[in-house]
Amino acid sequence: MKADGTRVKPVHRDISLKEMMMYYTPRWMAVVGLFASLASAFNLPMFGFILSQYVFVLAMPVDNDTEVTEFEQQRDVWTFAFIGLIFGIGLSTFTQKLCFGFGGENMTLKLRIKLFENILRKHIGWFDNKERAPGILTNIITEDITSVNGLTTEAIGILIEAFLGLLISCLICFFFSWRLAIVVSLMSPFMVLGGLGMAKLQFNQEAVSESYKAANSLLSDIILNYRTVIAFGPKNVDMILDRYNQLLMVPREAGIKKAHISGLFFGYSQGIRFVFIALVFYVAAIFTRKFGLDPQQVFSGCYVVFVGSIGTGVSLSQLPSISKAREAAKLVFGIIEEPSRIDPKQEGSSSITHGRVEFKNVWFRYPSRKTAILRNFNLTIEPNQSVAIVGHSGSGKSTIASLILRFYDSSKG
């Protein structure tokens, strides 16, 4: 807070992945989760490849015994390959979710305990700030800490799975036809754009966050002082409810805007699949006729990239919001690292030799207020002396008691 009483919003530093991983235990689970993400990157490209082979197996002629035998052999080969792929998908996905989920919950638990411990050690003046109302602090402990998982290896694993899966799909298509691979590689980002756009859709999140904080602070004050609120009559209640409604207008307007744009991206992500299929197969038909390519290989290459692109978009849509995680981490670690002016665990005097209490030219102002409560205040209380402090409401009686108990430190004096 400045000298004129203006509240200064705290600026917190950025938190790195290395700092976040210090709370991630056991560490080996993060490594296993990354390897599981590497394995998961092969799932959808191989699914597209095997399924494309199934289409041509079903089209095989079965007019004589030789053709029936060949059909059964191909059927068995790709059936067992598909069964093996199913087990591989199940194992890699289970391992990935288990490792990232278990490690993330451990990290969240440690951060929540450390945050709560540091909140309890803050001096009373720290809670006078409206941004540290009970409702806001509760939201930080319950919601914001969960969001910091977006800065851990889970986000890295999902990115690896998404982009490596798309790369593998393009490489398989390149194996069949390098000409076609160039075309589908240039078009595949348009498939990814829909899922990525829906995942990262954010509008004026700072204003939304500030409005929610103010609404939570107002709601906390109402609940804690509900008797006072009711005592002022229905008009006071209506005024407070109107104020609460106004604070929720910014999130409401942002939500409506996000819903419209989300619908646009969703429609795009659904429509681009059919556009992709139409254009790729049209180009594939031209290449097949012009360069004499094998239709089965062309179809396999197109279908693998098609399935891989969809999988990349789905994976990116599940990616935690990194920007939201970064802001949550800055807020959480800002509270943890902020030193308390008065530490309740610090060592005091082992004994009191003189019971004399003296205020000498003391000035005091609450952190959340501009005006000083005590101005050049002087008071001496001798040992074994009883003193009664009398005054009207707001004159500073409770403030004097709080200073004696050192709930606050004086501004001067």
C-alpha positions in Angstrom: 0.0 0.0 0.0 1.2 3.5 -0.9 1.6 6.3 1.6 -1.7 7.8 0.5 -3.5 4.6 1.3 -3.9 3.4 -2.3 -3.8 -0.3 -2.5 -1.2 -1.7 -4.8 -1.9 -5.0 -6.5 0.9 -7.5 -5.8 3.0 -8.7 -8.7 3.9 -12.3 -8.6 6.8 -13.9 -10.4 6.5 -16.6 -13.1 6.8 -20.2 -11.9 8.9 -22.6 -13.9 8.2 -26.3 -14.7 11.3 -27.2 -12.6 9.8 -25.5 -9.5 6.4 -27.2 -10.0 8.1 -30.7 -10.4 9.7 -30.3 -7.0 6.2 -31.1 -5.5 5.6 -33.9 -8.0 6.1 -37.3 -6.4 7.1 -39.9 -7.1 9.3 -38.6 -9.9 9.6 -41.9 -11.7 5.9 -41.8 -12.4 6.4 -38.6 -14.5 9.0 -40.4 -16.6 6.8 -43.5 -17.0 3.9 -41.2 -18.0 6.0 -39.5 -20.7 7.0 -42.9 -22.1 3.3 -43.9 -22.0 2.5 -40.7 -24.0 5.1 -41.7 -26.6 3.5 -45.1 -26.9 0.0 -43.5 -27.1 1.1 -41.5 -30.1 1.2 -44.7 -32.2 -2.4 -45.7 -31.2 -4.5 -43.8 -33.7 -2.1 -43.9 -36.7 -2.0 -47.7 -36.3 -5.7 -47.9 -35.8 -6.2 -46.1 -39.1 -3.7 -48.3 -40.9 -5.2 -51.6 -39.6 -8.8 -50.4 -40.3 -7.9 -49.4 -43.8 -6.4 -52.9 -44.4 -9.7 -54.4 -43.1 -11.6 -52.6 -45.8 -9.6 -54.3 -48.6 -9.7 -57.7 -46.8 -13.5 -57.6 -46.8 -13.4 -56.8 -50.6 -11.2 -59.9 -51.3 -12.9 -62.5 -53.7 -13.8 -65.9 -52.2 -14.8 -67.8 -55.3 -12.5 -70.8 -54.8 -10.6 -72.6 -52.1 -7.4 -70.7 -52.7 -9.1 -67.4 -52.4 -10.9 -68.5 -49.3 -7.7 -69.6 -47.7 -6.0 -66.3 -48.6 -9.0 -64.4 -47.2 -8.9 -66.3 -44.0 -5.2 -65.7 -43.6 -5.5 -62.0 -44.1 -8.5 -61.9 -41.9 -6.7 -63.6 -39.1 -3.5 -61.5 -39.4 -5.3 -58.2 -39.2 -7.8 -59.4 -36.6 -4.9 -60.4 -34.2 -3.2 -57.1 -35.1 -6.3 -55.2 -34.1 -6.6 -57.2 -30.8 -3.0 -56.5 -30.0 -3.6 -52.8 -30.7 -6.5 -52.8 -28.3 -4.4 -54.1 -25.5 -1.7 -51.6 -26.4 -4.1 -48.7 -26.4 -5.6 -49.9 -23.0 -2.1 -50.4 -21.4 -0.6 -47.1 -22.6 -3.7 -45.0 -21.8 -4.1 -46.6 -18.4 -0.4 -46.1 -17.6 -0.5 -42.5 -18.8 -3.6 -41.5 -16.8 -2.5 -43.4 -13.7 1.0 -41.8 -13.6 -0.1 -38.3 -14.4 -3.2 -38.5 -12.2 -1.4 -40.0 -9.1 1.6 -37.6 -9.4 -0.7 -34.6 -10.0 -2.9 -35.4 -6.9 0.2 -35.8 -4.7 1.5 -32.4 -6.0 -1.9 -30.8 -5.3 -2.0 -32.3 -1.8 1.4 -30.9 -0.9 0.7 -27.5 -2.4 -2.6 -27.3 -0.6 -1.1 -28.2 2.8 1.8 -25.7 2.3 -0.6 -23.0 1.1 -2.9 -23.5 4.1 0.0 -23.6 6.5 1.3 -20.2 5.1 -2.1 -18.7 5.3 -2.4 -19.6 9.0 1.0 -17.9 9.6 0.0 -14.6 8.0 -0.5 -11.6 10.3 -4.0 -10.4 10.8 -3.4 -7.3 8.7 -2.9 -9.5 5.7 -6.5 -10.6 5.8 -7.8 -7.0 5.8 -7.3 -6.9 2.1 -10.5 -7.6 0.1 -8.6 -9.9 -2.2 -8.0 -12.2 0.8 -11.6 -12.6 1.9 -12.6 -16.1 3.1 -14.5 -16.8 -0.1 -11.5 -15.9 -2.3 -9.0 -17.8 -0.2 -11.3 -20.9 -0.2 -11.5 -20.7 -4.0 -7.7 -20.5 -4.3 -7.3 -23.6 -2.0 -9.9 -25.6 -3.8 -9.9 -24.5 -7.5 -6.7 -22.7 -8.3 -4.4 -25.3 -6.9 -6.1 -27.9 -9.1 -5.4 -25.8 -12.2 -1.6 -25.8 -11.6 -1.4 -29.3 -13.1 -1.3 -27.6 -16.5 2.4 -26.7 -15.7 3.5 -30.3 -15.1 4.5 -33.2 -17.3 0.9 -33.9 -18.0 0.7 -31.0 -20.4 4.0 -32.1 -22.0 2.8 -35.6 -22.3 -0.4 -34.5 -24.1 1.6 -32.3 -26.5 4.0 -35.2 -27.3 1.1 -37.5 -27.9 -0.7 -35.0 -30.2 2.1 -33.8 -32.4 4.0 -37.1 -32.5 0.8 -38.9 -33.5 0.3 -36.5 -36.4 4.0 -36.8 -37.4 3.7 -40.7 -37.4 0.5 -40.5 -39.6 2.3 -38.3 -42.1 5.3 -40.6 -42.2 3.1 -43.7 -42.8 1.5 -41.8 -45.7 4.9 -40.8 -47.0 5.9 -44.5 -47.1 3.0 -45.1 -49.5 3.2 -42.0 -51.6 5.5 -39.0 -51.0 3.4 -36.8 -53.3 0.2 -37.6 -51.4 2.0 -37.2 -48.1 2.9 -33.6 -49.0 -0.7 -32.8 -49.8 -2.2 -34.3 -46.6 0.6 -32.9 -44.4 -0.3 -29.4 -45.7 -4.0 -30.0 -45.0 -3.7 -31.7 -41.6 -3.2 -28.5 -39.6 -6.7 -27.4 -40.6 -8.0 -30.6 -38.9 -6.1 -29.8 -35.8 -7.3 -26.2 -35.7 -10.8 -26.9 -34.6 -9.9 -28.9 -31.5 -7.1 -26.5 -30.6 -9.3 -23.5 -31.0 -12.0 -24.9 -28.7 -9.4 -25.9 -26.1 -7.7 -22.4 -26.0 -10.7 -20.2 -26.3 -10.3 -17.5 -23.7 -11.9 -14.0 -23.5 -10.9 -11.3 -21.1 -10.1 -13.8 -18.4 -8.5 -11.2 -16.1 -11.7 -9.1 -16.0 -13.7 -12.3 -15.4 -11.3 -13.4 -12.6 -11.5 -10.0 -10.9 -15.3 -10.0 -11.1 -15.5 -13.4 -9.5 -13.1 -12.4 -6.7 -15.1 -9.3 -6.0 -18.4 -11.3 -6.0 -16.9 -14.0 -3.7 -15.6 -11.3 -1.3 -19.0 -9.6 -1.2 -20.7 -13.0 -0.6 -18.3 -13.8 2.2 -19.0 -10.5 3.9 -22.7 -11.1 3.7 -22.5 -14.5 5.2 -20.1 -13.5 8.0 -22.2 -10.4 8.9 -25.7 -11.6 7.9 -27.3 -10.3 11.2 -26.0 -6.8 10.4 -27.2 -7.0 6.8 -30.7 -8.1 7.9 -30.9 -5.5 10.6 -30.7 -2.7 8.0 -33.9 -3.8 6.4 -35.1 -5.1 3.0 -33.8 -2.1 1.0 -30.2 -2.9 2.2 -30.6 -6.5 1.2 -31.9 -5.6 -2.2 -29.0 -3.2 -2.8 -26.5 -5.8 -1.9 -28.1 -8.4 -4.2 -28.1 -5.8 -7.0 -24.4 -5.2 -6.4 -23.8 -9.0 -6.5 -25.7 -9.3 -9.7 -23.7 -6.5 -11.3 -20.4 -8.2 -10.4 -21.6 -11.4 -12.2 -22.5 -9.5 -15.4 -18.9 -9.5 -16.7 -18.5 -13.4 -16.4 -22.0 -13.8 -17.9 -21.2 -11.6 -20.9 -17.8 -13.4 -21.4 -19.6 -16.8 -21.1 -22.2 -15.8 -23.8 -19.4 -14.6 -26.1 -17.4 -17.8 -25.5 -20.5 -19.9 -26.2 -21.0 -18.3 -29.6 -17.4 -18.6 -30.7 -17.2 -22.2 -29.3 -20.2 -23.1 -31.4 -18.4 -21.7 -34.5 -15.3 -23.7 -33.7 -17.3 -26.8 -33.0 -19.1 -26.5 -36.3 -15.8 -25.9 -38.1 -14.2 -29.0 -36.4 -17.2 -31.1 -37.6 -17.4 -29.7 -41.1 -13.6 -29.7 -41.8 -13.6 -33.5 -41.5 -15.8 -33.9 -44.5 -13.9 -31.2 -46.4 -10.7 -33.0 -45.6 -12.0 -36.3 -46.9 -13.4 -34.8 -50.1 -10.3 -32.9 -51.0 -7.7 -35.6 -50.1 -9.6 -38.4 -51.8 -10.1 -36.1 -54.9 -6.3 -35.4 -55.0 -5.6 -39.1 -54.4 -7.8 -40.1 -57.3 -5.9 -37.7 -59.6 -2.5 -39.0 -58.4 -3.6 -42.6 -58.7 -4.6 -42.0 -62.3 -1.7 -39.8 -63.3 1.2 -41.6 -61.5 -0.2 -45.1 -61.5 -0.3 -45.5 -57.7 -1.7 -48.5 -55.9 -5.3 -47.7 -54.8 -4.9 -49.7 -51.6 -1.8 -47.8 -50.6 -3.3 -44.5 -51.5 -6.4 -45.2 -49.4 -4.4 -46.4 -46.5 -2.2 -43.3 -46.5 -5.2 -41.0 -46.7 -7.1 -42.8 -43.9 -4.1 -42.9 -41.6 -3.6 -39.1 -41.8 -7.3 -38.5 -41.4 -7.6 -40.6 -38.2 -4.3 -39.2 -36.9 -5.4 -35.6 -37.4 -8.7 -36.2 -35.6 -6.8 -37.8 -32.7 -4.4 -34.8 -32.5 -7.4 -32.4 -32.3 -9.0 -34.5 -29.6 -5.8 -34.7 -27.6 -5.2 -31.0 -27.8 -8.8 -30.3 -26.7 -7.9 -32.2 -23.5 -4.8 -30.2 -22.8 -5.1 -28.2 -19.6 -5.2 -24.4 -20.0 -1.5 -23.5 -19.7 -2.3 -19.8 -19.4 -4.8 -20.5 -16.6 -2.3 -22.8 -14.9 0.4 -20.2 -15.1 -1.8 -17.5 -13.4 -2.9 -20.0 -10.8 0.7 -21.0 -10.0 1.7 -17.3 -9.7 -1.1 -16.7 -7.3 -0.5 -19.8 -5.1 3.3 -19.4 -4.9 2.9 -15.7 -4.4 0.9 -16.4 -1.2 3.4 -19.1 -0.1 6.5 -17.0 -0.7 5.1 -13.8 0.7 6.7 -13.2 4.1 4.5 -12.3 7.0 5.3 -9.1 8.9 4.4 -10.8 12.1 5.3 -14.5 12.4 3.2 -16.3 15.1 5.9 -19.0 15.4 8.7 -16.6 16.1 10.3 -16.9 19.6 9.3 -14.3 22.1 10.5 -13.4 25.5 10.8 -16.3 28.0 9.7 -14.1 30.9 8.3 -10.6 31.5 10.4 -8.7 34.0 8.5 -5.3 33.8 4.8 -5.2 33.3 4.7 -1.6 32.1 2.9 -0.8 28.9 3.6 2.4 27.1 2.4 4.0 23.8 4.7 6.9 22.7 3.7 9.0 19.7 2.1 6.0 18.1 0.5 6.3 14.6 -1.5 3.5 13.2 -3.6 2.9 10.1 -5.2 -0.4 9.1 -3.7 -1.8 5.9 -7.0 -1.6 4.0 -7.9 2.0 5.0 -6.6 5.4 4.1 -7.2 7.3 7.3 -5.2 6.8 10.5 -7.0 5.5 13.5 -4.4 6.6 16.0 -2.5 9.9 15.6 0.4 10.7 17.9 -1.2 8.5 20.6 0.4 8.3 24.0 -0.6 6.0 26.9 1.2 4.6 29.9 -0.1 1.7 32.0 2.0 1.1 35.1 2.4 -2.4 36.7 -0.6 -3.5 38.7 -2.6 -0.6 37.4 -6.1 -1.0 35.9 -7.1 1.3 33.0 -10.4 1.7 31.3 -10.5 2.9 27.7 -13.8 4.6 26.9 -14.9 6.1 23.6 -17.4 6.0 20.9 -17.6 3.4 18.2 -14.6 3.6 15.8 -12.5 5.7 18.2 -9.7 3.0 18.5 -10.5 1.0 21.6 -10.2 -2.4 19.8 -7.2 -1.1 17.9 -5.3 -0.4 21.1 -6.0 -3.9 22.4 -4.9 -5.3 19.1 -1.6 -3.4 19.2 -1.0 -4.5 22.8 -1.5 -8.2 21.7 0.7 -7.4 18.6 -2.0 -8.4 16.1 -0.6 -5.4 14.2 2.6 -3.3 14.2 2.3 0.5 14.6 2.9 2.6 11.5 5.1 5.0 13.5 6.1 5.4 17.2 
